[in-house]
Amino acid sequence: MGYSKLKYILFLVAAVLITGCISYSFTGTSIPSDVRTVHIPFFPDRSQSGLGDLSDRLNRALVNRFVNQSRLSLSDEQDGSDAFVEGAIQSYTNRPFSIGGDQQANLNEIQITVQATFQYASDDEPLWSKNFSGSATYDVLENPVDGEIEAAEAALQQISNNMFNDAVSSW
């Protein structure tokens, strides 16, 4: 095989490897041209979790995904928006996930379930209406209070990512 053929093959291999490493983003892609605004109200917390800011945390995560990572603008009112997301935090569980040698939990798992609906304002029916769940573990021996909050945050991030991905998969 000649030197130029070897260079050509190496170039093709490098090009394939490099394109495989490029990450894709939904930012501004495939959103219908008539959809410019989205309304994201605070989801009521019906979970009785004891964490008073779950609704705030979920709202921030959703705004970050739908507004900060797409070309959509946040609308203050549902009536003036092109699309909206609504729902409620349904359940919050904090249970042992891993038991140590002394028969005590060393890891707990937070699991959060949110019922949500995504709808275009121009449509009579929602695009989807379903439950989303997220979970994360934390070390109860190291830092139980902050660990629980961080695990709840991670679970809410999973939920907001899944909601966003379900919405954009139809765009």
C-alpha positions as CSV (number, residue, x, y, z in Angstrom):
1,M,0.0,0.0,0.0
2,G,1.4,3.4,-1.0
3,Y,2.1,6.2,1.4
4,S,-0.8,8.4,0.0
5,K,-3.3,5.6,0.4
6,L,-2.2,5.1,4.0
7,K,-2.6,8.8,4.7
8,Y,-6.1,8.7,3.1
9,I,-7.1,5.7,5.2
10,L,-5.8,7.3,8.4
11,F,-7.6,10.5,7.5
12,L,-10.9,8.7,7.1
13,V,-10.4,6.8,10.4
14,A,-9.6,10.0,12.2
15,A,-12.7,11.8,10.7
16,V,-15.0,8.9,11.8
17,L,-13.6,8.9,15.3
18,I,-13.8,12.7,15.6
19,T,-17.4,12.9,14.4
20,G,-18.3,10.2,16.9
21,C,-17.1,12.4,19.7
22,I,-19.3,15.4,18.7
23,S,-22.1,15.9,21.2
24,Y,-25.5,16.8,20.0
25,S,-27.8,19.3,21.6
26,F,-31.5,20.1,21.1
27,T,-30.8,23.8,21.5
28,G,-32.9,25.6,19.0
29,T,-33.4,22.6,16.8
30,S,-36.6,21.2,15.4
31,I,-38.8,23.4,17.5
32,P,-41.9,24.3,15.4
33,S,-41.5,27.8,14.0
34,D,-44.8,29.0,15.5
35,V,-43.7,27.9,19.0
36,R,-41.8,30.7,20.6
37,T,-42.9,30.8,24.3
38,V,-43.5,28.2,27.0
39,H,-45.3,28.6,30.3
40,I,-43.9,26.6,33.2
41,P,-45.8,27.2,36.4
42,F,-44.8,25.9,39.8
43,F,-45.8,22.3,40.3
44,P,-47.7,21.8,43.6
45,D,-45.9,19.5,46.0
46,R,-48.4,16.7,47.0
47,S,-45.6,14.4,48.2
48,Q,-45.5,15.4,51.9
49,S,-41.7,15.1,51.6
50,G,-40.8,17.5,54.3
51,L,-38.5,19.4,51.9
52,G,-40.2,22.8,51.5
53,D,-38.5,23.8,48.2
54,L,-39.1,20.8,45.9
55,S,-41.5,22.8,43.8
56,D,-38.9,25.7,43.4
57,R,-36.1,23.2,42.5
58,L,-38.3,21.5,39.9
59,N,-39.3,24.8,38.4
60,R,-35.7,26.0,38.1
61,A,-34.7,22.7,36.5
62,L,-37.5,22.9,34.0
63,V,-36.9,26.5,33.1
64,N,-33.2,25.7,32.6
65,R,-34.0,22.9,30.2
66,F,-36.9,24.4,28.2
67,V,-35.7,28.1,28.1
68,N,-32.0,28.3,28.7
69,Q,-31.2,25.3,26.5
70,S,-33.5,26.1,23.6
71,R,-34.7,29.2,21.8
72,L,-38.0,29.3,23.7
73,S,-38.9,32.3,25.9
74,L,-40.6,31.9,29.3
75,S,-44.2,33.2,29.4
76,D,-45.7,34.4,32.6
77,E,-49.2,33.3,31.7
78,Q,-50.5,30.2,30.1
79,D,-53.0,32.1,28.0
80,G,-50.3,34.0,26.1
81,S,-47.9,31.1,25.6
82,D,-47.5,28.8,22.6
83,A,-46.9,25.7,24.8
84,F,-47.1,24.8,28.5
85,V,-46.0,22.2,31.0
86,E,-48.0,21.6,34.1
87,G,-48.4,19.0,36.7
88,A,-47.7,18.1,40.4
89,I,-45.0,16.4,42.5
90,Q,-46.9,13.2,43.4
91,S,-44.5,11.2,45.6
92,Y,-41.2,11.4,47.5
93,T,-39.6,8.4,49.1
94,N,-36.4,8.2,51.1
95,R,-35.5,4.6,51.8
96,P,-32.5,2.5,52.6
97,F,-30.6,1.4,49.4
98,S,-27.5,-0.3,50.8
99,I,-27.0,-1.9,54.2
100,G,-23.6,-2.0,55.9
101,G,-22.0,-4.6,58.0
102,D,-23.7,-3.3,61.2
103,Q,-27.1,-3.8,59.6
104,Q,-27.6,-0.1,59.3
105,A,-28.2,1.8,56.0
106,N,-25.1,3.4,54.6
107,L,-26.8,4.6,51.4
108,N,-30.3,5.8,51.1
109,E,-32.2,6.3,47.8
110,I,-34.4,9.3,47.1
111,Q,-37.1,8.6,44.5
112,I,-39.4,11.4,43.2
113,T,-42.4,11.0,40.9
114,V,-44.0,13.9,39.0
115,Q,-47.2,13.8,37.0
116,A,-46.9,16.2,34.1
117,T,-48.6,17.3,30.9
118,F,-47.1,19.0,27.9
119,Q,-49.4,20.8,25.5
120,Y,-49.4,23.2,22.6
121,A,-51.8,26.1,23.2
122,S,-53.2,25.6,19.7
123,D,-54.1,21.9,20.4
124,D,-57.1,20.6,22.2
125,E,-55.3,17.5,23.6
126,P,-51.9,17.3,25.3
127,L,-48.9,15.9,23.5
128,W,-48.3,13.8,26.5
129,S,-49.6,13.4,30.0
130,K,-47.7,10.9,32.2
131,N,-45.6,10.2,35.3
132,F,-41.9,10.9,35.4
133,S,-39.6,9.4,38.0
134,G,-36.1,10.2,39.1
135,S,-33.8,8.7,41.8
136,A,-30.4,9.2,43.4
137,T,-28.6,7.8,46.3
138,Y,-26.7,9.5,49.1
139,D,-24.4,8.5,52.0
140,V,-26.4,8.7,55.2
141,L,-23.3,8.4,57.4
142,E,-21.3,11.2,55.7
143,N,-23.7,14.1,55.5
144,P,-27.3,13.0,55.8
145,V,-29.0,16.4,55.5
146,D,-27.0,17.9,52.6
147,G,-26.9,14.4,51.0
148,E,-30.6,14.1,50.9
149,I,-31.0,17.6,49.4
150,E,-28.4,16.8,46.7
151,A,-30.0,13.5,45.9
152,A,-33.4,15.2,45.6
153,E,-31.8,17.8,43.3
154,A,-30.3,15.0,41.1
155,A,-33.7,13.2,40.9
156,L,-35.4,16.4,39.9
157,Q,-32.8,17.0,37.2
158,Q,-33.4,13.5,35.8
159,I,-37.2,14.3,35.7
160,S,-36.7,17.7,34.0
161,N,-34.3,16.1,31.4
162,N,-36.8,13.4,30.6
163,M,-39.7,15.8,30.3
164,F,-37.7,18.0,28.0
165,N,-36.5,15.0,25.9
166,D,-40.1,13.7,25.6
167,A,-41.3,17.2,24.4
168,V,-38.5,17.7,21.9
169,S,-38.7,14.1,20.5
170,S,-42.0,15.1,19.0
171,W,-40.7,18.3,17.4
